[in-house]
Amino acid sequence: MEQALQADREVDARGLNCPLPILRTKKALNDMASGQVLRVLATDPGSVRDFEAFAKQTGNQLLQFAEQDGVFSFLVKRK
C-alpha cells in the first residue's frame, strides 16, 4: 500500500501563471526547515517544467507531482 506523503505546508497557486507559482514556492521554502515538505497546487501547464527546473537549480527535491482535473500538485522537499 502506497503511503500518501504528508506536507508540512501548502501553497495554493491555482490561477497564477509563471513565474508566480515558483516565486510563491521559493518564499514558502525559505520559511521552512530542512527536510520539510511543501505541497504546491497550480493550474499553469507550464508549471510542470518549471518545477523540474526549479528542483534542479535549487537542490530542493521534487518528490512527486500529479495532475487531476487540470490541477497540478507538487511535493517539494526542502534541502
Backbone as numpy.savetxt, mean C-alpha at the origin, in Angstrom:
# Nx Ny Nz CAx CAy CAz Cx Cy Cz
-4.84 -23.53 5.37 -5.68 -22.34 5.37 -4.80 -21.09 5.37
-5.07 -20.19 4.46 -4.25 -18.99 4.36 -4.70 -17.98 5.40
-3.73 -17.46 6.13 -4.06 -16.49 7.16 -4.08 -15.09 6.56
-5.13 -14.36 6.83 -5.22 -12.99 6.35 -4.22 -12.15 7.12
-3.45 -11.37 6.40 -2.48 -10.51 7.05 -3.18 -9.33 7.69
-2.83 -9.05 8.91 -3.43 -7.92 9.61 -2.60 -6.67 9.36
-3.28 -5.58 9.11 -2.60 -4.31 8.92 -2.66 -3.51 10.22
-1.58 -2.79 10.49 -1.54 -1.93 11.68 -2.26 -0.61 11.42
-2.25 -0.19 10.18 -2.91 1.05 9.78 -3.49 0.89 8.39
-4.39 1.79 8.05 -4.98 1.74 6.71 -5.03 3.15 6.13
-4.72 3.26 4.85 -4.84 4.52 4.12 -5.87 4.30 3.02
-6.88 5.15 3.00 -7.89 5.06 1.96 -7.59 6.11 0.90
-7.05 5.65 -0.23 -6.69 6.56 -1.32 -7.62 6.35 -2.51
-8.80 5.81 -2.26 -9.74 5.58 -3.36 -10.17 6.93 -3.95
-10.23 6.95 -5.28 -10.64 8.17 -5.96 -9.49 9.14 -6.20
-8.32 8.82 -5.67 -7.15 9.69 -5.87 -6.30 9.14 -7.00
-5.74 10.04 -7.80 -4.87 9.62 -8.88 -3.41 9.81 -8.51
-2.56 9.09 -9.23 -1.12 9.18 -9.07 -0.70 10.65 -9.06
0.18 11.09 -8.22 0.95 10.30 -7.24 0.37 10.30 -5.83
-0.87 10.74 -5.67 -1.41 10.89 -4.31 -1.43 9.60 -3.49
-1.84 8.45 -4.06 -1.80 7.23 -3.21 -0.41 6.94 -2.65
0.63 7.15 -3.47 2.01 6.90 -3.02 2.41 7.93 -1.96
2.05 9.18 -2.18 2.40 10.22 -1.21 1.75 9.96 0.14
0.49 9.55 0.11 -0.22 9.23 1.36 0.43 8.02 2.04
0.86 7.06 1.23 1.52 5.87 1.76 2.82 6.24 2.44
3.62 7.07 1.75 4.90 7.52 2.30 4.71 8.20 3.65
3.73 9.10 3.69 3.45 9.87 4.91 3.05 8.92 6.06
2.19 7.96 5.76 1.74 7.02 6.78 2.91 6.15 7.27
3.73 5.67 6.35 4.85 4.80 6.72 5.85 5.55 7.60
6.01 6.85 7.36 6.94 7.65 8.17 6.54 7.65 9.64
5.26 7.49 9.91 4.76 7.51 11.29 4.69 6.12 11.90
5.15 5.12 11.17 5.02 3.74 11.65 6.38 3.17 12.05
6.33 2.14 12.87 7.55 1.47 13.31 7.97 0.41 12.28
9.25 0.10 12.28 9.78 -0.94 11.40 9.02 -2.25 11.62
8.63 -2.90 10.52 7.94 -4.18 10.63 6.43 -4.06 10.68
5.91 -2.84 10.87 4.46 -2.68 10.87 3.94 -2.75 9.44
2.66 -3.07 9.32 2.06 -3.28 8.00 0.97 -2.24 7.75
1.03 -1.68 6.56 0.07 -0.66 6.14 -0.78 -1.22 5.00
-2.10 -1.08 5.14 -2.99 -1.45 4.04 -3.38 -0.17 3.32
-3.27 -0.20 1.99 -3.65 0.96 1.19 -4.74 0.54 0.22
-5.81 1.31 0.17 -6.87 1.09 -0.80 -6.77 2.16 -1.87
-6.82 1.76 -3.13 -6.71 2.71 -4.23 -7.57 2.26 -5.40
-7.98 3.20 -6.21 -8.78 2.87 -7.39 -8.04 3.20 -8.70
-6.89 3.85 -8.60 -6.11 4.20 -9.79 -5.43 2.95 -10.34
-5.79 2.53 -11.58 -5.17 1.30 -12.13 -3.65 1.40 -12.23
-3.13 2.61 -12.35 -1.68 2.79 -12.42 -1.00 2.55 -11.09
-1.78 2.46 -10.02 -1.18 2.33 -8.70 -0.45 1.00 -8.51
-0.87 -0.03 -9.25 -0.19 -1.32 -9.14 1.28 -1.16 -9.50
1.52 -0.54 -10.65 2.89 -0.29 -11.11 3.61 0.64 -10.12
2.89 1.66 -9.68 3.47 2.64 -8.76 3.95 1.97 -7.47
3.12 1.09 -6.92 3.48 0.46 -5.65 4.63 -0.51 -5.80
4.70 -1.19 -6.93 5.83 -2.10 -7.17 7.12 -1.29 -7.24
7.08 -0.16 -7.95 8.26 0.70 -8.06 8.61 1.32 -6.71
7.58 1.75 -5.98 7.78 2.37 -4.66 8.50 1.39 -3.72
8.05 0.14 -3.72 8.66 -0.87 -2.84 10.13 -1.07 -3.20
10.42 -1.16 -4.51 11.81 -1.34 -4.95 12.67 -0.14 -4.53
12.15 1.06 -4.74 12.94 2.26 -4.48 13.18 2.50 -3.00
12.21 2.16 -2.16 12.29 2.53 -0.74 12.75 1.39 0.15
12.71 0.16 -0.35 13.11 -0.97 0.48 11.98 -1.47 1.38
10.82 -0.79 1.33 9.66 -1.32 2.04 9.15 -2.51 1.23
8.52 -3.45 1.90 8.14 -4.70 1.25 6.66 -4.69 0.87
6.40 -4.94 -0.42 5.02 -5.09 -0.87 4.64 -6.54 -0.61
3.87 -6.78 0.45 3.56 -8.15 0.86 2.56 -8.79 -0.09
1.54 -8.04 -0.44 0.56 -8.57 -1.37 -0.30 -7.45 -1.92
-0.92 -7.74 -3.07 -1.94 -6.82 -3.53 -3.05 -7.60 -4.17
-4.23 -7.06 -4.09 -5.40 -7.72 -4.65 -6.29 -6.66 -5.28
-7.15 -7.11 -6.17 -8.09 -6.19 -6.81 -9.47 -6.81 -6.72
-10.42 -6.02 -6.28 -11.79 -6.48 -6.21 -12.72 -5.34 -6.58
-13.53 -5.56 -7.59 -14.50 -4.55 -8.04 -13.86 -3.19 -8.29
-12.68 -3.20 -8.90 -12.03 -1.95 -9.25 -11.28 -1.27 -8.11
-11.26 -1.91 -6.94 -10.50 -1.35 -5.82 -9.28 -2.24 -5.58
-8.12 -1.61 -5.59 -6.87 -2.32 -5.35 -6.51 -2.18 -3.87
-6.10 -3.28 -3.26 -5.63 -3.17 -1.88 -4.20 -3.69 -1.84
-3.35 -2.93 -1.18 -1.92 -3.25 -1.08 -1.57 -3.39 0.39
-0.71 -4.35 0.68 -0.15 -4.47 2.02 1.34 -4.18 1.91
1.76 -3.14 2.60 3.16 -2.72 2.56 3.75 -2.83 3.95
4.87 -3.53 4.05 5.54 -3.69 5.35 6.68 -2.70 5.44
6.68 -1.94 6.52 7.71 -0.90 6.71 9.04 -1.56 6.96
10.07 -1.06 6.29 11.41 -1.66 6.45 12.01 -1.33 7.79
